[in-house]
Amino acid sequence: MRRCSLGKWLALLTLVGILGSGPAAAADFDYAGFRRECGLRLAYGKSTRKADVKLFTLLPRWGLFLLRPGSFLGGLGLSLVLEGTLSIAEAEDTGWELGLTPMLKLSLPLGTRALLFLEGGAGPILENFDSPAVAHTFNFASQIGGGVDFALTRRLALSLAYRFRHSSNAGLYKENSSFNVNLFQAGLIYYY
């Protein structure tokens, strides 16, 4: 039941973004005026091997532009983003994840109403669920991905993204299995 409702919410967010961003609604979306971003993405993830693990994730985020989009090497921008992770994990039993990841986000404007981006980083994550893919609760997650933000209004954007995430204990313990997951994300980002 959870899978269907999360899928419906992601589809609804996508539909609202595509249909709701008429020309007038996003006409004043201006990268040059942005200094920060904050937002929330919803994500669905599935493990890539070893065990069948499904993640239903909230990703609250806050970012600071170091170089605004359009201002560096042919229009690139650079941001420092701090992102939280709060997941429900379906594995051999139901569990959870809790993490915090600092990331760098490289962005490129696509016209005046879309922002293409690549982002990646690493940080600590607590993974508390029973699966052979996760040997310990305290781990580190490194991740990389990309996506696009579509302007909905002057400051609000629909964010669609993909991310690959690897977590392991970085050799702190003798047993160091890795847990890899593909995450598909949709959410709203407020630029200010």
PASEBA-1860 file (N, C-alpha, C; in nm, 3 decimals):
! residues 192
1> MRRCSLGK> 0.083/-0.120/0.000/0.000/0.000/0.000/0.087/0.126/0.000 ~ 0.197/0.123/0.073/0.283/0.239/0.080/0.343/0.272/-0.056 ~ 0.383/0.170/-0.132/0.441/0.192/-0.264/0.345/0.266/-0.356 ~ 0.219/0.227/-0.356/0.120/0.291/-0.443/0.098/0.436/-0.404 ~ 0.088/0.465/-0.275/0.061/0.602/-0.234/0.181/0.693/-0.260 ~ 0.306/0.644/-0.241/0.423/0.724/-0.271/0.432/0.750/-0.421 ~ 0.405/0.647/-0.501/0.406/0.663/-0.646/0.304/0.765/-0.693 ~ 0.186/0.763/-0.630/0.082/0.860/-0.667/0.125/1.002/-0.633
9> WLALLTLV> 0.190/1.020/-0.517/0.237/1.154/-0.478/0.345/1.204/-0.573 ~ 0.439/1.118/-0.611/0.543/1.158/-0.705/0.483/1.194/-0.841 ~ 0.386/1.115/-0.886/0.320/1.145/-1.013/0.243/1.276/-1.006 ~ 0.176/1.301/-0.893/0.101/1.426/-0.876/0.195/1.547/-0.875 ~ 0.308/1.538/-0.804/0.405/1.648/-0.804/0.455/1.677/-0.945 ~ 0.484/1.572/-1.020/0.532/1.590/-1.157/0.425/1.656/-1.243 ~ 0.303/1.610/-1.234/0.192/1.666/-1.311/0.168/1.812/-1.276 ~ 0.170/1.846/-1.148/0.151/1.985/-1.105/0.262/2.072/-1.163
17> GILGSGPA> 0.385/2.020/-1.162/0.498/2.095/-1.216/0.487/2.122/-1.363 ~ 0.445/2.021/-1.437/0.437/2.036/-1.582/0.319/2.122/-1.624 ~ 0.202/2.098/-1.564/0.081/2.172/-1.602/0.071/2.307/-1.533 ~ 0.125/2.318/-1.413/0.107/2.440/-1.335/0.207/2.549/-1.364 ~ 0.308/2.520/-1.442/0.411/2.622/-1.465/0.388/2.692/-1.598 ~ 0.279/2.761/-1.606/0.249/2.836/-1.727/0.347/2.950/-1.744 ~ 0.348/3.012/-1.861/0.443/3.118/-1.891/0.441/3.233/-1.791 ~ 0.323/3.275/-1.748/0.315/3.389/-1.656/0.362/3.353/-1.516
25> AAADFDYA> 0.338/3.230/-1.472/0.372/3.189/-1.336/0.521/3.193/-1.309 ~ 0.602/3.161/-1.408/0.746/3.153/-1.386/0.825/3.259/-1.462 ~ 0.758/3.361/-1.511/0.823/3.461/-1.595/0.937/3.533/-1.524 ~ 0.927/3.552/-1.394/1.028/3.627/-1.321/1.130/3.539/-1.250 ~ 1.136/3.410/-1.284/1.235/3.319/-1.224/1.373/3.367/-1.268 ~ 1.451/3.421/-1.175/1.578/3.486/-1.210/1.692/3.432/-1.125 ~ 1.781/3.355/-1.187/1.893/3.295/-1.114/1.984/3.400/-1.051 ~ 1.999/3.514/-1.116/2.091/3.617/-1.068/2.050/3.671/-0.931
33> GFRRECGL> 1.922/3.662/-0.898/1.876/3.715/-0.769/1.878/3.614/-0.655 ~ 1.912/3.489/-0.683/1.910/3.386/-0.580/2.043/3.379/-0.505 ~ 2.033/3.361/-0.374/2.151/3.341/-0.291/2.145/3.208/-0.216 ~ 2.022/3.160/-0.191/2.001/3.037/-0.114/1.887/2.956/-0.173 ~ 1.877/2.832/-0.125/1.765/2.746/-0.161/1.728/2.663/-0.038 ~ 1.602/2.628/-0.029/1.558/2.531/0.072/1.444/2.453/0.009 ~ 1.427/2.330/0.054/1.322/2.251/-0.006/1.310/2.114/0.057 ~ 1.223/2.036/-0.004/1.197/1.900/0.041/1.173/1.813/-0.081
41> RLAYGKST> 1.247/1.703/-0.087/1.225/1.604/-0.192/1.174/1.476/-0.127 ~ 1.089/1.405/-0.199/1.046/1.271/-0.163/1.122/1.177/-0.255 ~ 1.163/1.061/-0.201/1.240/0.968/-0.283/1.194/0.825/-0.261 ~ 1.206/0.748/-0.367/1.186/0.604/-0.360/1.316/0.540/-0.406 ~ 1.365/0.445/-0.328/1.490/0.379/-0.363/1.480/0.229/-0.351 ~ 1.564/0.161/-0.428/1.570/0.015/-0.424/1.716/-0.025/-0.428 ~ 1.750/-0.125/-0.346/1.888/-0.172/-0.341/1.928/-0.233/-0.475 ~ 2.057/-0.226/-0.506/2.104/-0.274/-0.635/2.146/-0.419/-0.633
49> RKADVKLF> 2.180/-0.474/-0.516/2.222/-0.614/-0.507/2.220/-0.660/-0.362 ~ 2.260/-0.784/-0.340/2.273/-0.848/-0.209/2.141/-0.879/-0.140 ~ 2.051/-0.785/-0.132/1.926/-0.806/-0.059/1.820/-0.714/-0.118 ~ 1.695/-0.748/-0.095/1.585/-0.666/-0.144/1.547/-0.565/-0.036 ~ 1.588/-0.440/-0.056/1.558/-0.332/0.038/1.493/-0.219/-0.041 ~ 1.381/-0.169/0.010/1.312/-0.055/-0.050/1.313/0.059/0.050 ~ 1.342/0.179/0.002/1.346/0.298/0.088/1.241/0.398/0.045 ~ 1.173/0.455/0.144/1.077/0.564/0.124/1.132/0.680/0.206
57> TLLPRWGL> 1.178/0.785/0.138/1.266/0.883/0.201/1.215/1.026/0.190 ~ 1.236/1.103/0.297/1.220/1.249/0.298/1.360/1.309/0.299 ~ 1.384/1.408/0.213/1.514/1.472/0.201/1.498/1.623/0.217 ~ 1.494/1.674/0.342/1.492/1.820/0.360/1.631/1.875/0.327 ~ 1.635/1.993/0.265/1.764/2.047/0.222/1.769/2.199/0.232 ~ 1.890/2.249/0.250/1.916/2.392/0.252/2.049/2.414/0.182 ~ 2.055/2.517/0.097/2.178/2.541/0.023/2.213/2.688/0.011 ~ 2.340/2.711/-0.013/2.395/2.846/-0.027/2.473/2.852/-0.158
65> FLLRPGSF> 2.439/2.947/-0.246/2.514/2.962/-0.370/2.650/3.022/-0.341 ~ 2.755/2.952/-0.381/2.891/3.005/-0.373/2.920/3.087/-0.498 ~ 2.875/3.035/-0.613/2.879/3.104/-0.742/2.741/3.089/-0.804 ~ 2.672/3.199/-0.829/2.536/3.191/-0.883/2.535/3.133/-1.023 ~ 2.428/3.059/-1.058/2.417/3.005/-1.195/2.429/3.117/-1.297 ~ 2.505/3.091/-1.402/2.525/3.190/-1.507/2.649/3.275/-1.485 ~ 2.723/3.256/-1.374/2.833/3.347/-1.342/2.972/3.286/-1.357 ~ 2.983/3.158/-1.393/3.114/3.093/-1.391/3.128/3.000/-1.512
73> LGGLGLSL> 3.240/3.003/-1.579/3.273/2.913/-1.689/3.155/2.874/-1.778 ~ 3.109/2.964/-1.857/3.002/2.934/-1.951/2.865/2.920/-1.889 ~ 2.845/2.979/-1.773/2.711/2.979/-1.714/2.692/2.887/-1.595 ~ 2.795/2.818/-1.552/2.782/2.726/-1.438/2.763/2.801/-1.306 ~ 2.704/2.734/-1.211/2.691/2.784/-1.075/2.738/2.676/-0.979 ~ 2.772/2.715/-0.857/2.819/2.619/-0.757/2.754/2.652/-0.623 ~ 2.700/2.549/-0.559/2.633/2.566/-0.429/2.687/2.466/-0.329 ~ 2.678/2.503/-0.203/2.701/2.412/-0.091/2.564/2.379/-0.036
81> VLEGTLSI> 2.528/2.250/-0.030/2.396/2.205/0.013/2.411/2.112/0.132 ~ 2.327/2.131/0.232/2.319/2.042/0.346/2.185/1.970/0.338 ~ 2.189/1.836/0.333/2.066/1.759/0.314/2.052/1.653/0.423 ~ 1.933/1.646/0.477/1.900/1.543/0.575/1.837/1.424/0.506 ~ 1.844/1.309/0.572/1.782/1.186/0.522/1.699/1.125/0.633 ~ 1.574/1.101/0.605/1.485/1.031/0.697/1.408/0.929/0.614 ~ 1.439/0.800/0.635/1.381/0.694/0.552/1.311/0.589/0.635 ~ 1.209/0.531/0.574/1.151/0.406/0.622/1.205/0.300/0.527
89> AEAEDTGW> 1.260/0.193/0.583/1.321/0.088/0.503/1.239/-0.039/0.514 ~ 1.204/-0.094/0.399/1.139/-0.225/0.396/1.243/-0.327/0.356 ~ 1.279/-0.415/0.449/1.377/-0.520/0.424/1.320/-0.648/0.485 ~ 1.404/-0.724/0.554/1.354/-0.844/0.621/1.258/-0.806/0.734 ~ 1.275/-0.689/0.786/1.177/-0.626/0.875/1.174/-0.478/0.840 ~ 1.086/-0.403/0.899/1.078/-0.259/0.871/1.173/-0.186/0.965 ~ 1.246/-0.092/0.912/1.340/-0.015/0.992/1.346/0.129/0.944 ~ 1.457/0.195/0.972/1.468/0.336/0.938/1.612/0.374/0.907
97> ELGLTPML> 1.627/0.492/0.848/1.757/0.555/0.824/1.748/0.701/0.868 ~ 1.859/0.753/0.916/1.868/0.893/0.956/2.008/0.941/0.922 ~ 2.020/1.047/0.842/2.152/1.092/0.802/2.158/1.240/0.773 ~ 2.280/1.289/0.755/2.306/1.429/0.722/2.424/1.432/0.626 ~ 2.404/1.495/0.510/2.507/1.494/0.407/2.534/1.634/0.354 ~ 2.658/1.684/0.369/2.697/1.806/0.297/2.731/1.768/0.152 ~ 2.687/1.849/0.058/2.709/1.820/-0.083/2.750/1.946/-0.159 ~ 2.816/1.926/-0.272/2.839/2.032/-0.369/2.742/2.011/-0.484
105> KLSLPLGT> 2.685/2.121/-0.532/2.587/2.117/-0.641/2.637/2.207/-0.752 ~ 2.662/2.149/-0.868/2.703/2.222/-0.987/2.580/2.240/-1.074 ~ 2.546/2.363/-1.110/2.422/2.388/-1.184/2.448/2.466/-1.312 ~ 2.356/2.446/-1.407/2.363/2.512/-1.537/2.222/2.552/-1.580 ~ 2.196/2.682/-1.601/2.064/2.725/-1.647/2.033/2.670/-1.786 ~ 1.910/2.623/-1.804/1.858/2.583/-1.934/1.751/2.684/-1.970 ~ 1.787/2.788/-2.039/1.693/2.896/-2.066/1.666/2.974/-1.939 ~ 1.544/3.024/-1.927/1.510/3.106/-1.810/1.421/3.033/-1.710
113> RALLFLEG> 1.381/2.910/-1.738/1.284/2.843/-1.649/1.327/2.706/-1.601 ~ 1.451/2.667/-1.626/1.497/2.536/-1.580/1.644/2.544/-1.541 ~ 1.681/2.463/-1.445/1.817/2.460/-1.394/1.860/2.314/-1.387 ~ 1.957/2.277/-1.471/2.012/2.142/-1.473/2.120/2.135/-1.365 ~ 2.130/2.023/-1.292/2.230/2.016/-1.186/2.289/1.876/-1.170 ~ 2.412/1.873/-1.118/2.481/1.754/-1.070/2.515/1.783/-0.925 ~ 2.497/1.684/-0.836/2.530/1.707/-0.696/2.586/1.579/-0.636 ~ 2.673/1.596/-0.539/2.730/1.480/-0.473/2.796/1.519/-0.342
121> GAGPILEN> 2.809/1.421/-0.254/2.873/1.445/-0.126/2.875/1.318/-0.044 ~ 2.918/1.332/0.081/2.927/1.218/0.172/2.903/1.265/0.315 ~ 2.843/1.177/0.395/2.816/1.211/0.534/2.772/1.089/0.613 ~ 2.759/1.104/0.744/2.719/0.991/0.829/2.572/0.955/0.811 ~ 2.542/0.826/0.828/2.404/0.779/0.820/2.385/0.664/0.919 ~ 2.274/0.668/0.990/2.235/0.558/1.078/2.136/0.473/1.002 ~ 2.164/0.344/0.985/2.078/0.253/0.912/2.035/0.142/1.008 ~ 1.911/0.147/1.050/1.862/0.054/1.152/1.753/-0.036/1.093
129> FDSPAVAH> 1.796/-0.136/1.015/1.703/-0.235/0.963/1.779/-0.365/0.941 ~ 1.706/-0.475/0.945/1.767/-0.607/0.936/1.781/-0.648/0.790 ~ 1.906/-0.652/0.742/1.934/-0.691/0.605/2.080/-0.735/0.595 ~ 2.110/-0.838/0.516/2.250/-0.876/0.497/2.332/-0.767/0.427 ~ 2.265/-0.672/0.365/2.336/-0.564/0.295/2.394/-0.461/0.391 ~ 2.346/-0.457/0.515/2.391/-0.358/0.612/2.440/-0.430/0.736 ~ 2.571/-0.426/0.760/2.629/-0.499/0.873/2.619/-0.422/1.004 ~ 2.624/-0.289/0.999/2.625/-0.208/1.121/2.529/-0.090/1.107
137> TFNFASQI> 2.488/-0.036/1.220/2.397/0.078/1.218/2.468/0.206/1.178 ~ 2.588/0.232/1.229/2.661/0.356/1.197/2.742/0.337/1.070 ~ 2.710/0.413/0.967/2.778/0.404/0.838/2.802/0.543/0.780 ~ 2.867/0.545/0.666/2.886/0.668/0.589/2.825/0.648/0.452 ~ 2.757/0.750/0.403/2.693/0.743/0.272/2.761/0.841/0.178 ~ 2.810/0.790/0.067/2.860/0.876/-0.041/2.759/0.865/-0.155 ~ 2.733/0.977/-0.220/2.627/0.977/-0.322/2.656/1.079/-0.431 ~ 2.603/1.048/-0.549/2.617/1.139/-0.663/2.492/1.124/-0.750
145> GGGVDFAL> 2.450/1.233/-0.811/2.332/1.227/-0.896/2.312/1.357/-0.970 ~ 2.199/1.365/-1.036/2.168/1.484/-1.113/2.019/1.497/-1.134 ~ 1.981/1.610/-1.190/1.839/1.633/-1.214/1.816/1.770/-1.274 ~ 1.691/1.813/-1.264/1.652/1.943/-1.319/1.546/2.005/-1.230 ~ 1.556/2.135/-1.211/1.454/2.213/-1.140/1.378/2.295/-1.245 ~ 1.244/2.279/-1.245/1.158/2.353/-1.338/1.086/2.464/-1.262 ~ 1.094/2.587/-1.310/1.029/2.700/-1.244/0.877/2.684/-1.245 ~ 0.817/2.700/-1.127/0.671/2.700/-1.115/0.620/2.842/-1.094
153> TRRLALSL> 0.693/2.919/-1.012/0.661/3.059/-0.985/0.791/3.137/-0.986 ~ 0.786/3.258/-0.939/0.904/3.345/-0.936/1.018/3.285/-0.855 ~ 0.986/3.208/-0.749/1.090/3.153/-0.661/1.079/3.002/-0.637 ~ 0.969/2.942/-0.674/0.944/2.801/-0.645/0.968/2.714/-0.769 ~ 1.033/2.599/-0.749/1.063/2.510/-0.860/1.028/2.366/-0.824 ~ 0.987/2.291/-0.925/0.968/2.147/-0.913/1.103/2.083/-0.940 ~ 1.148/1.997/-0.850/1.278/1.933/-0.863/1.259/1.784/-0.892 ~ 1.316/1.737/-1.002/1.316/1.595/-1.038/1.461/1.549/-1.046
161> AYRFRHSS> 1.493/1.438/-0.978/1.634/1.399/-0.969/1.649/1.248/-0.957 ~ 1.769/1.203/-0.989/1.813/1.065/-0.968/1.942/1.071/-0.888 ~ 1.961/0.973/-0.800/2.085/0.967/-0.723/2.126/0.822/-0.698 ~ 2.256/0.796/-0.708/2.314/0.668/-0.668/2.380/0.690/-0.533 ~ 2.349/0.603/-0.435/2.406/0.617/-0.301/2.473/0.487/-0.258 ~ 2.592/0.498/-0.203/2.668/0.386/-0.149/2.688/0.412/0.000 ~ 2.659/0.313/0.082/2.689/0.329/0.224/2.764/0.207/0.275 ~ 2.859/0.234/0.363/2.938/0.130/0.430/2.999/0.195/0.553
169> NAGLYKEN> 3.069/0.116/0.635/3.125/0.175/0.758/3.267/0.227/0.739 ~ 3.315/0.236/0.616/3.444/0.294/0.582/3.561/0.224/0.652 ~ 3.546/0.094/0.677/3.654/0.017/0.737/3.667/0.031/0.887 ~ 3.569/0.091/0.954/3.575/0.104/1.101/3.563/-0.031/1.171 ~ 3.493/-0.124/1.109/3.473/-0.256/1.166/3.525/-0.360/1.069 ~ 3.551/-0.479/1.122/3.603/-0.588/1.039/3.506/-0.622/0.926 ~ 3.379/-0.636/0.959/3.277/-0.664/0.858/3.231/-0.531/0.798 ~ 3.248/-0.517/0.667/3.220/-0.389/0.601/3.145/-0.413/0.470
177> SSFNVNLF> 3.024/-0.464/0.482/2.946/-0.485/0.359/2.898/-0.350/0.307 ~ 2.877/-0.342/0.178/2.830/-0.217/0.118/2.683/-0.229/0.083 ~ 2.615/-0.117/0.090/2.472/-0.109/0.057/2.458/-0.002/-0.049 ~ 2.420/-0.042/-0.170/2.403/0.050/-0.282/2.256/0.061/-0.318 ~ 2.213/0.183/-0.347/2.071/0.205/-0.376/2.056/0.312/-0.485 ~ 1.957/0.292/-0.572/1.917/0.392/-0.671/1.798/0.467/-0.614 ~ 1.806/0.599/-0.609/1.699/0.683/-0.553/1.640/0.772/-0.662 ~ 1.508/0.767/-0.677/1.436/0.854/-0.770/1.360/0.956/-0.686
185> QAGLIYYY> 1.380/1.086/-0.716/1.332/1.193/-0.629/1.244/1.293/-0.703 ~ 1.148/1.349/-0.627/1.066/1.460/-0.675/1.035/1.548/-0.555 ~ 1.032/1.678/-0.575/1.003/1.767/-0.464/0.991/1.911/-0.508 ~ 0.986/1.998/-0.409/0.975/2.142/-0.432/1.097/2.212/-0.371 ~ 1.150/2.309/-0.445/1.265/2.387/-0.400/1.226/2.535/-0.404 ~ 1.254/2.605/-0.294/1.228/2.748/-0.288/1.361/2.821/-0.295 ~ 1.378/2.905/-0.395/1.499/2.985/-0.412/1.475/3.125/-0.358 ~ 1.570/3.178/-0.283/1.557/3.313/-0.229/1.690/3.383/-0.219
END
